[in-house]
Amino acid sequence: RTSPFAFTGNRFEFRALGSSANCGSAMLALNSAVAYQLRQFKTDVDSLRAQGKSKEAAIFEVLKNYIKESKPIRFDGYSDAWKEEALRRGLDCENSVPLQYDAYLKPDVIKMFGETGVLSQKELEARNEVKWEIYIKKVQIEARVLGDLSLNHIIPVVIRYQTILLENVTRLKDVFSEEEYETLSAEPRRLIRKISAHIAAVTTKVDEMVEARKKANRITDMREKAITYHDTVAPYLDEIRDHIDDLELMVDNQSWPLPKYRELLFIR
């Protein structure tokens, strides 16, 4: 999909909402923006008609100006190249969720919601507090779950599999000559090294993630706390996952405690 809510000619279409998502917030913003713009449209048309222009001529001129003004926001792409183009056009392409919520408190947005009678500035500020708190809790829960899965489910299984490989290497040395041992044990030893590196990385990063969370939890301001969670805690989710994804491809299928990616697509 190219957009979570796309304008399809005569309507906005909401697409692929997650189970925890609610389109109400987006509908509130879109409906308020449309109502505000329709009022502005009438004001602009009435202003031109007061100057003696016909209704048709006034409408045409206003629409022509709107089309020119809206040119920067008309685009067809979500690539990195588009991000550069968006910046060139002066458009907001912020990808930090906590910072995206700041848009609700921009003067123009406060004015739009206020003049349409939808939300006051205090109500917008209160809603942002809730949004920041929800973001914090979601990242906090994901970090705790990932830490538990990593240390109590993944790593113990990986260590047991590594122990099997170590026993295999030891027995190869007992059975074969030194020259044969070097050749036959090369792959198991390489795998043991890779597994050890991933184990060390996962445990280290989980510890670092816990410490980052502790520091973030000491912040009382919700916005600052949400930004800190985004910048210092959330990145560990992908970093730890990368190592676990690699381990998934190395550890014996029967030993792995969770469904592997291919098993989510195909039943074995």
C-alpha positions in Angstrom: 0.0 0.0 0.0 1.2 3.5 -0.7 -0.6 5.3 2.1 -2.4 4.4 5.3 -5.2 6.6 4.2 -5.3 7.6 0.5 -7.4 10.1 -1.3 -9.1 8.1 -4.1 -10.8 10.9 -6.0 -13.9 11.7 -3.9 -13.1 10.2 -0.5 -10.4 9.2 1.9 -9.9 5.5 2.1 -8.4 3.9 5.3 -6.3 0.8 4.6 -4.9 -2.1 6.7 -5.5 -0.8 10.2 -3.8 -2.9 12.8 -5.8 -4.6 15.5 -4.8 -1.9 18.1 -5.3 1.0 15.7 -8.3 3.3 15.5 -9.0 5.5 12.5 -11.0 7.9 14.7 -8.1 10.2 15.3 -7.2 10.5 11.6 -10.9 11.0 10.8 -11.2 13.8 13.4 -8.2 15.6 11.8 -9.3 15.1 8.2 -12.9 16.1 8.8 -11.8 19.1 10.8 -9.4 20.1 8.0 -12.1 19.7 5.3 -14.6 21.7 7.4 -12.0 24.5 8.0 -11.1 24.6 4.3 -14.7 24.8 3.2 -15.3 27.7 5.4 -12.1 29.4 4.1 -13.2 28.6 0.6 -16.5 30.4 1.1 -14.8 33.4 2.7 -12.4 33.6 -0.3 -15.2 33.4 -2.8 -17.4 35.9 -1.0 -14.4 38.3 -0.9 -14.0 38.2 -4.7 -17.7 38.5 -5.3 -17.7 41.6 -3.1 -15.2 43.0 -5.6 -17.8 42.6 -8.4 -16.8 39.2 -9.8 -19.4 36.7 -10.8 -19.8 33.5 -8.7 -18.3 31.3 -11.4 -15.3 33.6 -11.9 -14.7 33.8 -8.2 -14.9 30.1 -7.7 -12.6 29.5 -10.6 -10.0 31.9 -9.3 -10.0 30.5 -5.8 -9.7 27.0 -7.0 -6.8 27.9 -9.3 -5.0 29.5 -6.4 -5.7 26.4 -4.2 -4.3 24.1 -6.9 -1.1 26.2 -7.1 -0.7 26.3 -3.3 -1.2 22.6 -2.9 1.4 21.6 -5.5 4.2 20.8 -3.0 2.0 18.2 -1.2 1.1 16.3 -4.4 3.6 13.4 -4.7 3.9 9.8 -5.7 6.6 8.0 -3.8 7.8 7.0 -0.3 11.5 6.3 -1.1 14.5 8.0 0.4 14.7 10.1 -2.7 11.2 11.4 -1.8 12.4 12.4 1.7 15.0 14.6 0.1 12.4 16.0 -2.3 10.0 16.7 0.6 12.7 18.6 2.4 13.3 20.6 -0.7 9.6 21.5 -1.0 9.5 22.5 2.7 7.3 19.6 3.7 7.4 17.8 7.1 8.8 14.2 6.7 9.6 13.6 10.4 9.8 9.8 11.1 10.0 10.0 14.9 6.6 9.1 16.3 6.9 11.3 19.5 8.0 14.3 17.4 5.2 13.7 14.9 2.7 14.5 17.6 4.1 18.0 17.9 2.2 18.7 14.7 -1.0 18.8 16.8 0.4 21.8 18.7 1.5 23.9 15.7 -0.2 27.4 15.7 -2.0 26.7 12.4 -3.3 23.4 13.7 -4.5 24.9 17.0 -6.2 27.6 15.0 -7.9 25.1 12.7 -9.3 22.9 15.5 -10.2 26.0 17.6 -12.1 27.8 14.8 -14.0 24.7 13.9 -15.0 24.2 17.5 -13.6 20.6 17.5 -10.8 20.8 20.1 -9.3 23.6 22.2 -5.6 24.1 22.7 -5.9 22.5 26.2 -7.6 19.5 24.8 -4.9 19.1 22.1 -2.2 19.3 24.7 -4.0 16.7 26.9 -4.4 14.4 23.9 -0.7 14.7 23.2 0.1 13.7 26.7 -1.9 10.6 26.3 -0.3 9.8 22.9 3.2 10.1 24.3 2.3 7.9 27.3 0.8 5.3 25.0 4.0 5.3 22.9 6.2 4.9 26.0 4.2 2.0 27.3 4.2 0.2 24.0 7.9 0.4 23.6 8.4 -0.4 27.2 6.3 -3.6 26.9 8.0 -4.6 23.7 11.4 -4.1 25.3 10.5 -6.2 28.3 9.0 -9.0 26.2 12.1 -9.1 23.9 14.4 -9.1 26.9 12.5 -12.0 28.5 12.4 -14.0 25.2 16.1 -13.4 24.6 17.5 -14.3 28.0 15.0 -17.0 29.2 14.0 -18.7 26.0 16.4 -18.1 23.1 19.8 -18.0 24.7 19.4 -21.1 26.9 18.4 -23.1 23.8 21.3 -21.7 21.8 23.8 -22.5 24.5 22.5 -26.1 24.6 22.9 -26.4 20.9 26.4 -24.9 21.1 27.3 -27.5 23.8 26.3 -30.3 21.3 28.6 -28.7 18.7 31.4 -28.5 21.3 31.0 -32.2 22.2 31.1 -33.0 18.5 34.3 -31.2 18.0 35.8 -32.9 21.1 34.9 -36.4 19.8 36.2 -35.6 16.3 39.6 -34.9 17.9 39.5 -38.2 19.8 38.7 -40.2 16.6 40.6 -38.6 13.8 44.2 -37.6 13.2 45.3 -34.1 13.7 45.2 -33.3 10.0 41.8 -34.9 9.5 40.5 -33.2 12.7 41.5 -29.8 11.4 39.6 -30.4 8.2 36.5 -32.1 9.6 36.0 -29.8 12.5 36.5 -26.5 10.6 32.8 -25.9 10.0 31.6 -26.8 13.5 34.3 -24.6 15.0 33.3 -21.7 12.7 29.7 -22.2 13.7 30.6 -22.2 17.4 32.5 -18.9 17.0 29.5 -17.3 15.2 27.1 -18.5 17.8 29.3 -17.3 20.7 29.5 -13.8 19.1 25.7 -13.6 18.7 25.2 -14.8 22.3 27.5 -12.2 23.6 25.9 -9.5 21.4 22.3 -10.4 22.5 23.1 -10.5 26.2 25.1 -7.3 26.1 22.5 -5.4 24.1 19.7 -6.6 26.4 21.6 -5.3 29.4 22.2 -2.0 27.6 18.5 -1.8 26.7 17.5 -2.3 30.3 19.8 0.5 31.4 18.5 2.8 28.7 15.0 2.1 29.9 15.9 2.8 33.5 17.4 6.2 32.5 14.3 7.0 30.4 12.0 6.1 33.3 13.5 8.7 35.5 12.3 11.5 33.1 9.0 13.1 34.3 8.1 15.1 31.2 6.1 12.9 28.9 7.2 14.3 25.6 10.9 14.2 26.6 10.5 10.7 28.0 8.8 9.5 24.7 11.6 11.0 22.6 14.2 9.3 24.8 12.4 6.0 24.5 12.4 6.4 20.7 16.0 7.5 20.5 17.7 5.3 23.1 15.4 2.2 23.8 13.6 1.4 20.5 16.8 1.0 18.4 17.7 -2.0 20.5 14.6 -3.8 19.4 15.9 -4.1 15.8 19.5 -4.7 16.9 18.7 -7.6 19.2 16.3 -9.0 16.7 19.0 -9.0 14.0 21.2 -11.3 16.1 18.3 -13.6 17.0 17.3 -13.9 13.4 20.8 -15.0 12.5 20.7 -17.6 15.4 17.4 -18.9 14.1 19.2 -19.9 10.9 21.9 -21.7 12.8 20.2 -23.6 15.6 18.7 -27.0 15.0 15.0 -26.8 13.9 13.8 -29.2 16.7 15.5 -27.2 19.4 14.3 -23.7 18.4 11.6 -22.7 20.9 9.6 -20.4 18.7 8.0 -20.8 15.2 10.6 -19.9 12.6 9.8 -17.5 9.8 9.3 -20.1 7.2 7.0 -22.0 9.5 4.7 -19.0 9.6 4.2 -19.4 5.9 4.4 -23.2 5.5 3.2 -26.0 7.8 5.8 -28.6 8.2 
